[in-house]
Amino acid sequence: MWKTGAFIILGLCFVKAQIHLIDSRCYLAEGGSAENFLASEDAAVGSVLGTLGINGDPKTDISLSLREKDSPVTIAPLSKNIILSKPLDKEGLEGPASVYVNVICDRRMSNDPSFLIPVNIRVTDVNDNSPAWIGAPYVVNISEVTIVGTRILQGIRALDMDQPGPYSTIEYQVLPGPHSKFVAFISPLEGTLVLKHELDYETLKNFTVVLRAQDQGSPPKYSDSTLTVFVLDADDQNPKFFQDVYHGSFQGNQVPSEVMFHTESIRAIDQDSGLNASLTYSIVPSSHSKFFTIDPKTAVLKLTKHLNLSNPITLVVKATQLDNNDRYALSTVILSQKQSTVVETVDKASFMQSTYRLKIKENYNPGSTILKLIKGNMAWNANLRILNDTELYWFSIDRNGNIKLSRWLDFETKPTHKFTVELNDGSNREYAEVLVEVLDVNDWEPRFRKPHYTFKIRNRNFSTPLALGKVEAADGDVRDKITYSLRGDHANLFYVDSGGTVWLKYDVPDKMNFKLHIIATDTGFPPKSTIVPLTVDFDEITESAIKWTTTTISALAGVTVLCVLAFLAVLTYFCRSSVNRPNRNVPMLISRSKASNKTSNIGIITANTRGSNSSISASASTIIAASLERDQDSYTTTIRDIVNRAQQPNKTAIRNSDMEQDSLTNSETGFHCSYPATQTGASWHQRSCMLGEKVTNDNDTNGENKLTVYF
């Protein structure tokens, strides 16, 4: 028997196990209650993100579906594969940063309820964003005397939209170039630039270097920008004469007479061309200096006293800065005396014409000859000079009458120049006028007011065309005009007019935001352009902002209501306390009048004809309290006096409830009142009061109150 029972038990266990295996459909093969997968944010649409570990075959005995209808993933038909249907984005800009769905598993050929299996797909980050500069391009002004190692610019920064980690960690560097030796970052991870090489305004007035911001991805992504440095001139150099030695002659028997120089006349300039300080000329005292004078502004040297010489003499001329006497220069002047006033010349020099006009581009190289003024041969004592001191900064003239360019011209700051040239041969003077027109060269590219434009549309109910916003750009070249254009995906949905206003031409698709680039191009030759990013967002930010505003308003309204209720509760408490507080200072003696609308002759108590509460004068109460302290023999007389005073005006009423409260609660004075059960035909309750002994009221026929006191 026992063997038969054992076989039966084993058979039941086997059947139960078979049933268990069949019922394991829709269970996870590895156990647990949810599936988890990892997916890279650059996974292509249509790729398999993972395979569900669910018992059963979707082709024969189970069916799988998703509960979410708008999910970025789907289940491949008759399989357990999770398929990506929409792009993913760890930053949440172009797609979801994570996916959470519920898989519904049904057993075929069964009435069992459906199984719900949660599936969590975590999106992993990839290096898909390049660093973006903030506030670029950068411009800085530096004095030429700035010490090497000085921090010249701090706060340079770029942002990477990738998740925190190596993909968003940015390193900064100055790219190699012709001027990269001048600046460097103090640390690759810190956006601070320092000066690495000495500056000199006279040799280099400005320069540009390229900056790079690069993340630590593999391969890394980077963005480049520029830093433009303008070198400021400092007073670090002395003036300089155009010649170290000047040779001249004078007529010893003519006083005063101007000294004639064999080459060009005396002239000096400030070597700090950016400052171009004004100079004053003087003669260093010597044995012969008293015979001569020099004009402090024009440096014209004249003989002022008769002088006879057989040998040449030497004078020292000094040019000093007006704003700094410590900055000066010296030059030697060798003079000889002429014995004859006859000047031999061959083919006397003269101007070709009285007015010269020429056009020159602003990028013409300094030092070049731009115009020749003189024809014929220059006499040994003839000289040429430019009379306009301000134009000496840009132009010079040599002994042969050649006008040379001393500095770079600039159309934007000074488009025309006009000056007069003097030819002096000792006997007469000639003058010619020179007009120079500077031609513009396209040396500036357009610059936008902002490095990145973002237009947000908060209302989806609009009609096209719709003005989204305005961009602004400027060009350093005065005559250049700027035109705008758009580039990027969906750029055909937008256009930008000549004023910089960006318009939406057509209704937008389901895409919530657009990333475009706007280009500003000038009309110079050759044309130059600048490009900045433009982002257009629709609606997404508005909903969260509205929710936040509604929540904030609700919270503030709740706090306001609570404050009002608390204030009302405190106010009610103090009102009740003031009403119920007994009067412990003044014992009251009350007499009643008849139950009529007449006023008693005594005047202590006045009945209101409307049946309202009665009152006793506050001054009468005070007098009563004081009078009770007097001698008992004169009490009756005192009471009569009180009654007479109580009949005075400005009496203050005390309500019935106050009087009742005082009589019932003021146990310290031994003052008690009893009330009859009912009283008809009268507006007052009749009261009987006791103060040690009984006090009664007698009502006589004439309606007069009589006050009787017992001791």
Secondary structure, 3 states (H helix, E strand, C coil): CHHHHHHHHHHHHHHHHHHHHHHCCCCECCCCCCEEEEEECCCCCCCEEEECCECCCCCCCEEEEECCCCCCEEECCCCCEEEECCCCCCCCCCCCCEEEEEEEEEECCCCCCCEEEEEEEEEECCCCCCCEEECCCEEEEEECCCCCCCEEECCCEEECCCCCCCCCCCEEEECCCCCCCCEEEEECCEEEEEECCCCCCCCCCEEEEEEEEECCCCCCCEEEEEEEEEEECCCCCCEEECCCEEEEEEECCCCCEECEECCCCCCEEECCCCCCCCEEEEECCCCCHHHEEECCCCCCEEECCCCCCCCCEEEEEEEEECCCCCCEEEEEEEEEEECCCCCCCCCECEECCCEEEEEEECCCCCCCEEEECEECECCCCCEEEECCHHHHHCEEECCCCEEEECCCCCCCCCCEEEEEEEEECCCCEEEEEEEEEEECCCCCCCEECCCCEEEEECCCCCCCCEEEEECCEECCCCCCCEEEEEECCCHHHEEECCCCEEEECCCCCCCCEEEEEEEEEECCCCCCEEEEEEEEEECHHHHHHHHHHHHHHHHHHHHHHHHHHHHHHHHHHHHHHHHHCCCCCCCCCCCCCCCCCCCCCCCCCECCCCCCCCECCHHHHHHHHHHCCCCHHHHHHHHHHHHHHHCCCCCCCCCHHHHHHHHHHCCCCCEEEECCCCCCCCCCCCCEEEECCEECEEECCCCCEEECCCC
